[in-house]
Amino acid sequence: MRAEKNYLIAEVETHLKKSDYVILANFTKVTVADVADLRAKLAAEKAEFHVVKNSSLRVAAKALGLPEIESALSGPTAVVVGGKNPAGVAKVLKKFFEDKQKLEVKIGVLDKKLVTPADLAKMADLPSFEALRSQFLGMLTSNAASFVRVLDAKVKKEQPAA
């Protein structure tokens, strides 16, 4: 292979190694200003948006043992990688699509398993980790408080009136 191709493949491999997930998107209608806006929003999640060549992505994905993504490698392709919160990245992409009606998600790979665009949309609809944690703690405390009220009522019922 030529040195330029090896460099491009190595660059794509570097991008793919940045996280446990990769989201492939079609950026046909996206302008340079839109990409700058999207990159700024993704930076909040510590994620990155990179335009890549399909041939380089195909070779890099195969070298890293990613599942078969051949069906998504048609037309212009961009990858979104990085960060520790794939749900947060999915939220950013979904919001960007709703606002701009651009950037179609082709497919995703999460923990070396294929994820459909519909699954990514469902993931984007999930509450944040902090919200889930507070909901869980609320459930624990409300049940504990209810249990204490039941015990207290039982004790008051059994004690003679003063």
Short mmCIF file of the C-alpha atoms (twelve columns), coordinates in Angstrom:
data_MODEL
# 
_entry.id   MODEL 
# 
loop_
_atom_site.group_PDB 
_atom_site.id 
_atom_site.type_symbol 
_atom_site.label_atom_id 
_atom_site.label_alt_id 
_atom_site.label_comp_id 
_atom_site.label_asym_id 
_atom_site.label_seq_id 
_atom_site.Cartn_x 
_atom_site.Cartn_y 
_atom_site.Cartn_z 
_atom_site.pdbx_PDB_model_num 
ATOM 1   C CA . MET A 1   0.000   0.000  0.000  1 
ATOM 2   C CA . ARG A 2   1.064   3.548  -0.570 1 
ATOM 3   C CA . ALA A 3   2.314   5.589  2.357  1 
ATOM 4   C CA . GLU A 4   -0.641  8.004  2.066  1 
ATOM 5   C CA . LYS A 5   -3.164  5.170  2.376  1 
ATOM 6   C CA . ASN A 6   -1.312  3.691  5.337  1 
ATOM 7   C CA . TYR A 7   -1.360  7.094  7.010  1 
ATOM 8   C CA . LEU A 8   -5.115  7.525  6.425  1 
ATOM 9   C CA . ILE A 9   -5.858  4.031  7.752  1 
ATOM 10  C CA . ALA A 10  -3.680  4.640  10.824 1 
ATOM 11  C CA . GLU A 11  -5.479  7.947  11.429 1 
ATOM 12  C CA . VAL A 12  -8.911  6.264  11.256 1 
ATOM 13  C CA . GLU A 13  -7.696  3.494  13.585 1 
ATOM 14  C CA . THR A 14  -6.583  6.168  16.058 1 
ATOM 15  C CA . HIS A 15  -10.053 7.705  15.957 1 
ATOM 16  C CA . LEU A 16  -11.778 4.337  16.418 1 
ATOM 17  C CA . LYS A 17  -9.608  3.462  19.428 1 
ATOM 18  C CA . LYS A 18  -10.743 6.579  21.326 1 
ATOM 19  C CA . SER A 19  -13.919 4.991  22.704 1 
ATOM 20  C CA . ASP A 20  -16.006 1.843  23.029 1 
ATOM 21  C CA . TYR A 21  -18.465 3.166  20.483 1 
ATOM 22  C CA . VAL A 22  -18.485 4.626  17.001 1 
ATOM 23  C CA . ILE A 23  -21.423 6.227  15.238 1 
ATOM 24  C CA . LEU A 24  -21.388 6.471  11.448 1 
ATOM 25  C CA . ALA A 25  -23.288 9.349  9.881  1 
ATOM 26  C CA . ASN A 26  -24.095 10.653 6.419  1 
ATOM 27  C CA . PHE A 27  -23.208 14.344 6.285  1 
ATOM 28  C CA . THR A 28  -24.391 15.111 2.724  1 
ATOM 29  C CA . LYS A 29  -26.438 18.253 3.483  1 
ATOM 30  C CA . VAL A 30  -24.279 19.532 6.352  1 
ATOM 31  C CA . THR A 31  -22.462 22.834 5.830  1 
ATOM 32  C CA . VAL A 32  -19.085 23.791 7.288  1 
ATOM 33  C CA . ALA A 33  -20.837 26.063 9.809  1 
ATOM 34  C CA . ASP A 34  -23.113 23.174 10.834 1 
ATOM 35  C CA . VAL A 35  -20.099 20.901 11.350 1 
ATOM 36  C CA . ALA A 36  -18.410 23.552 13.508 1 
ATOM 37  C CA . ASP A 37  -21.599 23.875 15.576 1 
ATOM 38  C CA . LEU A 38  -21.921 20.092 15.924 1 
ATOM 39  C CA . ARG A 39  -18.271 19.714 16.916 1 
ATOM 40  C CA . ALA A 40  -18.730 22.342 19.627 1 
ATOM 41  C CA . LYS A 41  -21.777 20.520 20.997 1 
ATOM 42  C CA . LEU A 42  -19.987 17.163 20.869 1 
ATOM 43  C CA . ALA A 43  -16.989 18.657 22.679 1 
ATOM 44  C CA . ALA A 44  -19.211 19.056 25.746 1 
ATOM 45  C CA . GLU A 45  -19.497 15.243 25.755 1 
ATOM 46  C CA . LYS A 46  -15.766 14.914 24.934 1 
ATOM 47  C CA . ALA A 47  -16.708 13.378 21.574 1 
ATOM 48  C CA . GLU A 48  -15.285 14.121 18.140 1 
ATOM 49  C CA . PHE A 49  -16.696 14.294 14.608 1 
ATOM 50  C CA . HIS A 50  -14.373 13.236 11.764 1 
ATOM 51  C CA . VAL A 51  -14.963 12.866 8.046  1 
ATOM 52  C CA . VAL A 52  -13.282 9.684  6.789  1 
ATOM 53  C CA . LYS A 53  -12.864 7.772  3.572  1 
ATOM 54  C CA . ASN A 54  -15.005 4.654  3.371  1 
ATOM 55  C CA . SER A 55  -12.099 2.518  2.167  1 
ATOM 56  C CA . SER A 56  -9.901  3.607  5.084  1 
ATOM 57  C CA . LEU A 57  -12.736 3.024  7.555  1 
ATOM 58  C CA . ARG A 58  -13.390 -0.436 6.104  1 
ATOM 59  C CA . VAL A 59  -9.750  -1.510 6.547  1 
ATOM 60  C CA . ALA A 60  -9.400  0.082  10.009 1 
ATOM 61  C CA . ALA A 61  -12.637 -1.461 11.285 1 
ATOM 62  C CA . LYS A 62  -11.596 -4.885 10.079 1 
ATOM 63  C CA . ALA A 63  -8.154  -4.494 11.685 1 
ATOM 64  C CA . LEU A 64  -9.740  -3.563 15.040 1 
ATOM 65  C CA . GLY A 65  -12.215 -6.458 14.928 1 
ATOM 66  C CA . LEU A 66  -15.360 -4.343 14.671 1 
ATOM 67  C CA . PRO A 67  -18.513 -6.026 13.364 1 
ATOM 68  C CA . GLU A 68  -19.397 -5.911 9.689  1 
ATOM 69  C CA . ILE A 69  -20.297 -2.306 8.792  1 
ATOM 70  C CA . GLU A 70  -20.019 -2.735 5.035  1 
ATOM 71  C CA . SER A 71  -23.709 -1.983 4.439  1 
ATOM 72  C CA . ALA A 72  -23.307 1.511  5.939  1 
ATOM 73  C CA . LEU A 73  -20.242 2.422  3.882  1 
ATOM 74  C CA . SER A 74  -21.920 4.091  0.943  1 
ATOM 75  C CA . GLY A 75  -21.869 7.794  0.257  1 
ATOM 76  C CA . PRO A 76  -20.029 10.321 2.404  1 
ATOM 77  C CA . THR A 77  -19.285 9.024  5.886  1 
ATOM 78  C CA . ALA A 78  -18.352 10.722 9.133  1 
ATOM 79  C CA . VAL A 79  -17.525 9.027  12.420 1 
ATOM 80  C CA . VAL A 80  -18.393 10.220 15.901 1 
ATOM 81  C CA . VAL A 81  -16.129 8.804  18.608 1 
ATOM 82  C CA . GLY A 82  -14.727 9.656  22.010 1 
ATOM 83  C CA . GLY A 83  -16.081 10.379 25.433 1 
ATOM 84  C CA . LYS A 84  -17.471 7.979  27.986 1 
ATOM 85  C CA . ASN A 85  -21.172 8.693  27.468 1 
ATOM 86  C CA . PRO A 86  -22.618 7.241  24.235 1 
ATOM 87  C CA . ALA A 87  -26.156 8.142  25.346 1 
ATOM 88  C CA . GLY A 88  -25.144 11.795 25.718 1 
ATOM 89  C CA . VAL A 89  -23.589 11.750 22.253 1 
ATOM 90  C CA . ALA A 90  -26.764 10.170 20.842 1 
ATOM 91  C CA . LYS A 91  -28.762 12.999 22.476 1 
ATOM 92  C CA . VAL A 92  -26.543 15.620 20.822 1 
ATOM 93  C CA . LEU A 93  -26.886 13.965 17.400 1 
ATOM 94  C CA . LYS A 94  -30.656 13.585 17.748 1 
ATOM 95  C CA . LYS A 95  -31.062 17.234 18.821 1 
ATOM 96  C CA . PHE A 96  -28.842 18.354 15.928 1 
ATOM 97  C CA . PHE A 97  -30.969 16.378 13.463 1 
ATOM 98  C CA . GLU A 98  -34.203 17.779 14.901 1 
ATOM 99  C CA . ASP A 99  -32.892 21.350 14.741 1 
ATOM 100 C CA . LYS A 100 -31.209 21.233 11.325 1 
ATOM 101 C CA . GLN A 101 -32.899 18.264 9.592  1 
ATOM 102 C CA . LYS A 102 -29.427 17.184 8.496  1 
ATOM 103 C CA . LEU A 103 -26.902 14.506 9.410  1 
ATOM 104 C CA . GLU A 104 -28.486 11.105 9.006  1 
ATOM 105 C CA . VAL A 105 -27.158 8.418  11.346 1 
ATOM 106 C CA . LYS A 106 -26.267 5.318  9.335  1 
ATOM 107 C CA . ILE A 107 -25.311 2.811  12.037 1 
ATOM 108 C CA . GLY A 108 -23.515 2.569  15.329 1 
ATOM 109 C CA . VAL A 109 -21.183 0.146  17.044 1 
ATOM 110 C CA . LEU A 110 -21.330 -0.103 20.837 1 
ATOM 111 C CA . ASP A 111 -19.061 -2.567 22.637 1 
ATOM 112 C CA . LYS A 112 -18.353 -4.285 19.295 1 
ATOM 113 C CA . LYS A 113 -22.075 -4.850 18.613 1 
ATOM 114 C CA . LEU A 114 -24.055 -3.214 15.818 1 
ATOM 115 C CA . VAL A 115 -26.647 -0.651 16.886 1 
ATOM 116 C CA . THR A 116 -29.368 0.563  14.511 1 
ATOM 117 C CA . PRO A 117 -30.291 4.242  14.164 1 
ATOM 118 C CA . ALA A 118 -33.614 3.432  15.889 1 
ATOM 119 C CA . ASP A 119 -31.734 1.974  18.872 1 
ATOM 120 C CA . LEU A 120 -29.550 5.081  19.020 1 
ATOM 121 C CA . ALA A 121 -32.699 7.247  19.021 1 
ATOM 122 C CA . LYS A 122 -34.099 5.205  21.923 1 
ATOM 123 C CA . MET A 123 -30.794 5.623  23.758 1 
ATOM 124 C CA . ALA A 124 -31.015 9.378  23.186 1 
ATOM 125 C CA . ASP A 125 -34.465 9.425  24.796 1 
ATOM 126 C CA . LEU A 126 -33.184 7.881  28.025 1 
ATOM 127 C CA . PRO A 127 -32.745 10.236 30.971 1 
ATOM 128 C CA . SER A 128 -29.207 11.206 31.928 1 
ATOM 129 C CA . PHE A 129 -27.237 9.054  34.356 1 
ATOM 130 C CA . GLU A 130 -27.662 11.677 37.098 1 
ATOM 131 C CA . ALA A 131 -31.444 11.727 36.558 1 
ATOM 132 C CA . LEU A 132 -31.620 7.923  36.700 1 
ATOM 133 C CA . ARG A 133 -29.548 7.923  39.881 1 
ATOM 134 C CA . SER A 134 -31.822 10.486 41.547 1 
ATOM 135 C CA . GLN A 135 -34.937 8.540  40.472 1 
ATOM 136 C CA . PHE A 136 -33.471 5.354  41.940 1 
ATOM 137 C CA . LEU A 137 -32.539 7.050  45.219 1 
ATOM 138 C CA . GLY A 138 -36.016 8.596  45.355 1 
ATOM 139 C CA . MET A 139 -37.577 5.151  45.001 1 
ATOM 140 C CA . LEU A 140 -35.372 3.773  47.774 1 
ATOM 141 C CA . THR A 141 -36.111 6.593  50.194 1 
ATOM 142 C CA . SER A 142 -39.856 6.687  49.491 1 
ATOM 143 C CA . ASN A 143 -40.167 2.945  50.150 1 
ATOM 144 C CA . ALA A 144 -38.123 3.221  53.333 1 
ATOM 145 C CA . ALA A 145 -40.196 6.185  54.526 1 
ATOM 146 C CA . SER A 146 -43.431 4.300  53.808 1 
ATOM 147 C CA . PHE A 147 -42.159 1.298  55.751 1 
ATOM 148 C CA . VAL A 148 -41.293 3.484  58.753 1 
ATOM 149 C CA . ARG A 149 -44.774 5.111  58.663 1 
ATOM 150 C CA . VAL A 150 -46.426 1.672  58.654 1 
ATOM 151 C CA . LEU A 151 -44.345 0.559  61.642 1 
ATOM 152 C CA . ASP A 152 -45.084 3.804  63.473 1 
ATOM 153 C CA . ALA A 153 -48.829 3.433  62.859 1 
ATOM 154 C CA . LYS A 154 -48.711 -0.145 64.140 1 
ATOM 155 C CA . VAL A 155 -46.916 0.952  67.338 1 
ATOM 156 C CA . LYS A 156 -49.389 3.819  67.931 1 
ATOM 157 C CA . LYS A 157 -52.336 1.491  67.422 1 
ATOM 158 C CA . GLU A 158 -51.041 -1.025 69.948 1 
ATOM 159 C CA . GLN A 159 -50.171 1.542  72.647 1 
ATOM 160 C CA . PRO A 160 -52.999 2.532  74.958 1 
ATOM 161 C CA . ALA A 161 -54.197 6.119  74.691 1 
ATOM 162 C CA . ALA A 162 -52.641 8.389  77.296 1 
# 
